Amino acid sequence: MVRLGRRVRFSINPFLDHDSPGANAYASKPAGEGLTIYLELAVELVGPVDPPTGLLVNVTEIDRVVRQFAVPVFAERIREHRHRGEHVPLSAVAQILWSAREHLADKFPAARVDRIVLKLNPFRKLAMDTKEPGIMYFSEKFEFAATHKLWNDALSERQNVEAFGKCANPTGHGHNYIVEVTVRTPVDGPALKTGQFEHLVDSHLMQLVDHKNLNLDVPAFRDDVPTVENLARFAWEHLVGRFDPAQLHAITIWESDRTYCTYLGPKGIQP
């Protein structure tokens, strides 16, 4: 069994009755006309690989099916909300997402549609899992800058250099960190307010670490080495329980585009 993912990009102009099909799937197809709503839908399929071809499903077939059966769902629903002059809350977006998933469910005989993720903008996404039809996962990315030194006073200088390499530089070094916070909440539960969510993350995490020397300015790291692993756990401990009735699901922190750590809580990751 393998999991295969494919991202399909498309644009919808809610003020028109239809959009140009376009010819650049890399950017957006349908292309949209004028000022549009740009979306990216990731479809993840699970199933066995076909031995003769080495494929689960040909990605061109995924593109065709998603554009034929899922994209029209978004276009129709978005235009319906526009014509009625209605706000589209995250719960309604999740319902559209799930409806699109249902239109795809029987279109891949060799595979199962396991997860769908809608990228709302480059920093925000909404995901739904086939195993949890009434639950949505909302994620948003934040950025902060900080310096740290990876060093443990209980170890010798040689041991610190062996453990941390050039990150044990005596005067420290800095990163532009990216933090992705993911919460899970029932689709039909109380509305998740994006602005309130952002203020909670800002006040309980970002203000503690942004433009700080983590070793000196953050009390928790006077004893713990401020690795990306410990920083992810620190972020969890300061945000867990803040989003009621939504629940904190995961924290992912990137210290570079190649190094990141995800923390799912003390019971979230099993060996």
Secondary structure by P-SEA (a helix, b strand, c coil): cbbbbbbbbbccccccccccccccccccccccccbbbbbbbbbbbbccccccccccccaaaaaaaaaaccaaaaaaaaaaaaaacccccaaaaaaaaaaaaaaaccccccccccccccccccccbbbbbcccccbbbbbbbbbbbbccccccccccaaaaaaaccccccccccccbbbbbbbbbbbcccccccaaaaaaaaaaacccccccccccccccccccccccaaaaaaaaaaacccccccccccbbbbbccccccccccccccccc
